[in-house]
């Protein structure tokens, strides 16, 4: 199998790079010599021909170690405050008889949202009324038996039987009452027969209404979704090295793409306890006051979160140095007059023209800046040729 990378030639003056006081050094073109006949290089190396360099301006710089930012810029999305959010359903099957609330409407706790006609509920209310009547009858019978027993007209056994009947009737009534309350209704509503009033459990705004008049509904269906939008939750994700420095209760500044020029104040209420294995990030929750009602769940946002007081040191390279090849981030390191090493790295935060390096590089190592994108194109091309020849 041929090497996955092209055997190309490029002259690189590494001594010029290290001798220059500027952060970025210019690499002169390679001389046209017999270097084009050099031996094949390993698969993690790329060799470039002089003709590729004549029209290029390749520069390099050293990997820097410097103080990390005292804040992190985190991208997130607004969501409802789960502590002030309700999904309203129904515990019994029925048909929507009337709708009293519209999508987007503000409602109060206990307000009727819809009326559902349910034969099943009608039967349960009927059972409650019957149980209540049986208890009244059993109690009257017991009172009469006790009076007759006092007069020695009936035996004490009949009094005991009447007492047992009262206890049985009380049990039936309590069971019927529990069934009514499980369906979201009270004994005072039994006069409504088969009609059930669906009420809002919180004060807020209706975010979703999934029913229409005449529709058949059952307990599996969410009829309404209601949220109090006075405070919202912003969920963002911080790299694990930053998350350990974020303190709950810390204030954060938040901006929204939909509201340019405006910023909002929030407060970190939760730092997640688990690291996502794929992204290596930890979720953060920032509570935001929606004072003017401008914010809506689902809006994208950027949170500027202060980090702890402990100073940190990080490695950085220019953004142009970092290139993505297939599913991995790489940088190119000069390795001789015509050869570049492809070094996989762990990419961290974007920091205004620079990229944080989490792994794969050491401070002082030299990486390509300008020209890295063209080297990536050559690497992609040679990978494609190598895979083609494998077939």
BELHU-V671746 format. One line per field, one symbol per residue. psi: psi as a letter, one per 20 degrees, with the letter a starting at -180 (. if undefined). burial: I if it has 9 or more other ideal C-beta (glycine too) atoms within 8 Angstrom, else O. A space follows every 10 residues. Layout:
psi=???
burial=???
This chain:
psi=pqqiqqnrpp ponhhhghip iqhpqpoqqq qnajiijqqq rrijqpppqh hhihjrnpqr rqpqprprqj qpoppapqrq oiilqpopaq jqqapohqpi qrpiqprqpi qphrpppohg hgghhghghg hhghggghgg gggghhghhh jkhqqhhhgh hhhhhghghh ghghghghgg hhjkrrhijh iidjpppoqp irpbqohpoj qrpiqpqrii pogqppqojh prpporpqqh hhhiippqip qqppqphimq iqqqprpoip pqjqpphgik rpqqpppppm gjjhqqpipq rppopqrrip qqpqpqrqhi hpqpodkqpq rpppmahjqp pooqropcqp lmirppohqi qqpiqpqpep ihhhhghhgg ghgghghghh .
burial=OOIIIIIIII IIOOOIIOOO OOOIIIIOOI OOOOIOOIOO IOOOIIIIII OIIOOOOIII IIIOOOOIOO OIIIIIIIII IOOIIIOIOI OIIIIIIOIO IOOOOOIOOO IIIIIIIIOI IIOIIOIIIO IIOIIOIIIO IIOOIIOIIO OOOOOOOIIO OIIOIIOIII OIIOIIIOII IOIIIOOOII OIOIIIIIII OIOIIIIOIO IOOOOOIOOO IIIIIIIIIO IIIIIIIIII IIIOIIOOOI OIIIIIIOOO OOOIIIIIIO IIOOIIOOOO IIIIIIIIII OOOOIOIOII IIIIIOIOOO OIOIIIIIIO IIIIIOOOII IIIIOOOIII IIIOIOIIIO IOOIIIIIOI IOIOIIIIII IIOIIIOIII IIIOIIIOOO O
